[in-house]
Amino acid sequence: MAILGLSACGDSAPGPVDPVEPFGSITVQVIAPGVTAYGDITARVVWGEQNLTAAVDANGLAEVMIPEAVSGFGTLTLEPGPNEPMHPGWALMTPGDVSGGTAKIVLAPKNWTIESGDYAGTTVPIDPELAADSRVMPSFWGFYFPYSQDGFVQVVEDNSQWVGEIRSWPEGDFPIQVALDRPGSTGDISAADSVAFWTNIDAMESALGFDAFVPERIENIQILGGTRRPNHGILVQVDSTIPVRAFTRLNQPDPKIYSLSADARSWGGTFVEDLFLISADISYAVMDFDSIGFASDGQLVMHEFMHVLGAGHGCSWGSVQTYCASLVSTTPSAADVAHLAVLSELRQLERANGSRWGVLASIFGHRVVTLGLTPIPELNVLYGPISAPRDFFVAPSSSFLPARAQSPQRTSVPARVRPRRPR
């Protein structure tokens, strides 16, 4: 869009001068689960003294014109109106993003409706701040400061780094093959163990509402050389040498650095200098339990298999993943099921649309736009049960949800349904 300037000289009539072209523009594409037509969303670019906005159209597109030259960092926020079904988004911009193609940003839903399983029909408020809360690490959505651990005690070793490991299985991999790896175990896995194990997996899948796993014989799983691991799928082993009750290993992706400078303090608002973001598919897992008879501990089995699906820990709601004793659930809670589904859905949309901004944009957007906080969280020095929020109550579904998230919402997003099949 050209800006036409007018000038006057003496008594002569004003005449046109050369049009002044804008420096450039930022084009943004909004993507949100379950949304086909977008409404009241404002795209805002703040760069130095420039504070510029454009309305997002029904297709989720907006073009924000940048009239003056830019340098350093700018920010792009997506600000939905109060009746829109998605959380805000926040992304860091550099001059290369101006007229550099379309910025595709995936936004998390405010609510998630579970359509099948034990919690069918339950609508759960989605809280990106609680999902990324690092009081117990990694958080449910996989964020943490580098730390050491002794039992249940975690000690942060470097508060200048913040890491996000956002992991999920590709949609086409379900149900995932699982083999009880007797040849790779130091103790026997009996037929009774197998029955108890799959009974607990069935209970977990009933909570999730879909068939996540399918049994397979170990001889039908291709085992790779070096460290014993499957070419694809999950191995379950007994290893009496591990120092904890259970330990799960996923395929290791290469990390990528999200921060656009050597020092994220220039934009993050905290002591964090570097932000490492790992957003990658899970292709295999090896799960070690410390003793025979592990399969009878349903909470332990489900806890580890939630890790396999991409969930971390947390003390933000009643959960099979929590370290906080007062919030422990013996099976995945409604909040677990919904936040895991949203994590997987956002990653699927990121991959399908080639987006650089997804889970992280929603976490930052919720913190900056909704809560008025810095993009990157401050280091919370309290860990364990004493740090758990005190505003929890028992919902009719027997899951714990934060009381502050219970305000009426006008919109929700239905979950994708995967069928359950008899074994």
Residue pairs with C-beta under 8 A, 6 or more apart in sequence:
1 22
1 65
2 19
2 20
2 21
3 19
3 20
3 21
3 22
3 67
4 16
4 19
5 16
5 17
5 18
5 19
5 20
6 14
6 15
6 16
6 17
7 14
7 15
7 17
8 14
22 65
22 66
22 67
23 66
23 67
23 68
23 69
23 70
23 98
24 66
24 98
24 99
25 63
25 64
25 65
25 66
25 98
25 99
26 43
26 45
26 63
26 64
26 66
26 76
26 93
26 97
26 98
26 99
26 103
27 61
27 62
27 63
27 64
27 101
27 102
27 103
28 43
28 56
28 61
28 62
28 63
28 64
28 76
28 78
28 102
28 103
28 104
28 105
29 60
29 61
29 102
29 103
29 104
29 105
29 353
30 38
30 41
30 43
30 56
30 60
30 61
30 62
30 78
30 86
30 89
30 105
30 107
31 60
31 104
31 105
31 106
31 107
31 349
31 353
31 355
32 38
32 60
32 85
32 86
32 106
32 107
32 108
32 109
32 413
33 108
33 109
33 342
33 345
33 346
33 349
33 413
34 85
34 109
34 413
34 414
35 60
35 85
35 86
35 413
37 58
37 59
38 56
38 57
38 58
38 59
38 60
38 84
39 58
39 81
39 83
39 84
40 80
40 81
40 83
40 84
41 55
41 56
41 60
41 62
41 78
41 79
41 80
41 81
41 84
42 53
42 54
42 55
42 56
42 78
42 79
43 53
43 54
43 55
43 56
43 62
43 64
43 76
43 77
43 78
43 79
44 51
44 52
44 53
44 64
44 76
44 77
44 78
44 79
45 51
45 52
45 53
45 64
45 66
45 74
45 75
45 76
45 93
46 52
46 74
46 75
46 77
47 66
47 70
47 74
47 75
47 93
48 68
48 70
48 71
48 72
48 74
50 66
50 67
50 68
50 70
50 74
52 64
52 65
52 66
52 67
53 64
54 62
54 63
54 64
54 65
55 62
56 62
56 78
61 102
64 76
66 98
70 95
70 98
71 95
72 266
73 92
73 93
73 94
73 260
73 261
73 266
73 267
74 92
74 93
74 94
74 97
75 90
75 91
75 92
75 93
75 267
76 89
76 90
76 91
76 92
76 93
76 103
76 105
77 88
77 89
77 90
77 91
77 365
77 368
77 369
78 88
78 89
78 90
78 105
78 107
78 365
79 88
79 369
80 86
80 87
80 88
80 107
83 410
83 411
84 411
85 109
85 110
85 111
85 411
85 412
85 413
86 107
86 108
86 109
86 110
87 107
87 108
87 109
87 110
87 126
87 128
87 362
87 365
87 366
87 370
88 107
88 362
88 365
88 366
88 368
88 369
88 370
89 105
89 106
89 107
89 357
89 361
89 362
89 364
89 365
90 361
90 364
90 365
90 367
90 368
90 369
90 375
91 103
91 105
91 356
91 357
91 361
91 364
92 260
92 267
93 103
94 260
97 103
103 356
103 357
104 353
104 354
104 355
104 356
104 357
105 355
105 357
105 358
105 361
106 346
106 349
106 350
106 353
106 355
106 357
106 358
106 359
106 361
106 362
107 361
107 362
107 365
108 126
108 128
108 342
108 346
108 359
108 362
108 366
109 126
109 342
109 412
109 413
110 125
110 126
110 409
110 411
110 412
111 123
111 124
111 125
111 126
111 409
111 411
111 412
111 413
112 123
112 124
112 126
112 338
112 339
112 341
112 342
112 412
112 413
112 415
113 121
113 122
113 123
113 124
113 412
113 413
113 414
113 415
114 120
114 121
114 122
114 123
114 124
114 209
114 334
114 337
114 338
114 341
114 415
115 121
115 209
115 414
115 415
115 417
116 209
116 210
116 415
116 417
116 418
116 420
117 205
117 206
117 207
117 208
117 209
117 210
117 337
117 420
118 206
118 207
118 209
118 331
119 207
119 209
119 334
119 337
119 397
119 399
120 209
122 334
122 338
122 397
123 409
123 412
124 334
124 335
124 337
124 338
124 339
124 401
125 401
125 402
125 405
125 406
125 409
126 338
126 339
126 342
127 316
127 366
127 402
127 405
128 141
128 359
128 362
128 363
128 365
128 366
128 367
129 363
129 366
129 367
129 371
130 140
130 314
130 316
130 317
130 402
131 139
131 140
131 141
131 314
131 316
131 339
131 343
131 363
132 139
132 140
132 141
132 143
132 164
132 363
132 377
133 139
133 140
133 314
133 315
133 316
133 377
133 380
134 143
134 144
134 145
134 377
134 379
134 380
135 314
135 315
135 380
135 382
135 383
135 387
136 154
136 313
136 314
136 315
136 322
136 323
136 324
136 383
136 384
136 387
137 143
137 144
137 145
137 147
137 154
137 312
137 313
138 144
138 165
138 312
138 313
139 312
139 313
139 314
140 311
140 312
140 313
140 314
140 316
140 319
140 321
140 336
140 339
140 340
141 164
141 166
141 312
141 339
141 343
141 359
141 363
142 164
142 165
142 166
142 167
142 310
142 312
143 162
143 163
143 164
143 165
143 312
143 363
143 377
144 162
144 163
144 165
144 312
145 156
145 157
145 158
145 159
145 161
145 162
145 163
145 379
146 156
146 157
146 158
146 161
146 163
147 154
147 155
147 156
147 157
148 154
148 155
148 157
149 155
152 323
152 384
153 383
153 384
154 383
156 379
156 381
159 271
159 272
159 379
160 271
160 272
160 273
160 274
161 272
161 273
161 274
161 275
161 276
162 272
162 274
162 275
162 276
162 376
162 377
163 255
163 275
163 276
163 277
163 278
164 258
164 275
164 276
164 277
164 278
164 279
164 359
164 360
165 278
165 312
166 277
166 278
166 279
166 280
166 310
166 343
166 347
166 358
166 359
166 360
167 250
167 253
167 278
167 279
167 280
167 281
167 282
167 310
167 347
168 281
168 282
168 309
168 310
168 343
168 344
168 347
168 348
169 176
169 281
169 282
169 283
169 309
169 310
169 344
170 281
171 344
171 348
173 232
173 283
174 210
174 211
174 212
174 418
175 211
175 212
175 213
175 214
175 421
176 212
176 213
176 214
176 233
176 234
176 308
177 213
177 214
177 215
177 216
177 220
177 221
177 230
177 232
177 233
177 234
178 201
178 213
178 214
178 215
178 216
178 233
178 234
178 236
179 215
179 216
179 217
179 218
179 220
179 221
179 230
179 233
179 234
179 235
179 236
180 189
180 193
180 194
180 197
180 218
180 236
181 218
181 228
181 235
181 236
181 237
182 188
182 189
182 218
183 218
184 223
184 228
184 235
184 237
185 237
185 238
185 239
186 238
186 239
186 240
186 241
187 238
187 240
187 291
187 292
188 238
188 292
189 236
189 238
189 292
189 295
190 292
193 292
193 293
193 294
193 295
193 296
194 295
196 295
196 296
197 236
197 295
197 301
198 215
198 423
199 298
200 295
200 298
200 301
200 302
201 213
201 301
201 305
202 423
203 298
203 302
203 331
204 212
204 301
204 302
204 305
204 306
204 331
204 332
205 211
205 212
205 213
205 420
206 331
206 420
207 331
207 332
207 333
207 336
207 337
208 332
208 337
208 340
209 337
209 415
209 417
209 418
209 420
210 417
210 418
210 419
210 420
211 418
211 419
211 420
211 421
212 305
212 309
213 234
213 305
214 423
215 423
216 233
218 235
221 230
221 231
221 233
221 235
222 230
222 231
222 232
223 229
223 230
223 231
224 230
224 231
228 235
228 286
229 235
229 249
229 251
229 284
229 286
230 284
230 286
231 284
232 283
232 284
233 284
234 284
234 285
234 286
234 287
234 308
235 284
235 285
235 286
235 287
236 287
236 289
237 286
237 287
237 288
237 289
238 288
238 289
238 290
238 291
238 292
238 294
239 247
239 288
239 289
239 290
240 290
240 291
242 288
242 290
244 290
245 289
245 290
245 294
245 300
246 287
246 288
246 289
246 290
246 294
246 300
246 303
246 304
247 287
247 288
248 285
248 286
248 287
248 288
248 304
248 307
248 308
249 285
249 286
249 287
249 288
250 282
250 284
250 285
250 308
251 282
251 283
251 284
251 285
253 278
253 280
253 281
255 276
255 277
255 278
256 276
256 277
256 278
256 279
257 274
257 275
257 276
257 277
258 275
258 276
258 277
258 360
259 268
259 273
259 274
259 275
261 267
262 273
262 274
263 273
263 274
264 272
264 273
264 274
264 275
264 376
265 271
265 272
265 273
267 375
268 275
268 374
268 375
268 376
269 374
269 375
269 376
270 374
270 376
270 377
270 378
270 379
271 379
272 376
275 376
277 360
279 347
279 350
279 358
279 359
282 308
282 309
282 310
285 308
287 304
287 305
287 308
289 300
289 304
294 300
294 301
295 301
298 330
298 331
299 320
299 328
299 330
299 331
302 320
302 330
302 331
302 332
303 320
303 321
306 320
306 321
306 332
306 336
306 340
307 321
309 340
309 344
310 340
310 343
310 344
311 321
311 336
311 339
311 340
311 343
312 321
313 321
313 322
313 323
314 321
314 322
314 323
315 322
315 323
315 324
315 327
315 384
315 385
315 387
315 388
315 389
316 389
316 402
317 327
317 333
317 335
317 336
317 392
317 399
317 400
317 401
317 402
318 327
318 328
318 329
318 333
318 335
318 392
318 394
318 399
318 400
318 401
319 327
319 328
319 329
319 332
319 333
319 335
319 336
319 400
320 328
320 329
320 330
320 331
320 332
320 333
320 336
321 336
322 328
322 329
323 383
323 384
323 385
324 384
324 385
324 387
324 388
325 385
326 385
326 388
327 388
327 392
327 400
329 336
329 398
329 399
329 400
332 340
333 397
333 398
333 399
333 400
334 395
334 397
334 399
334 401
335 399
335 400
335 401
336 399
338 415
341 415
341 416
343 359
345 415
345 416
346 358
346 359
346 362
347 358
347 359
349 355
349 358
350 358
350 359
364 375
364 376
367 373
367 374
367 375
367 377
368 374
368 375
380 387
389 402
391 402
391 403
391 404
392 400
392 401
392 402
392 403
393 400
393 401
393 403
394 400
395 401
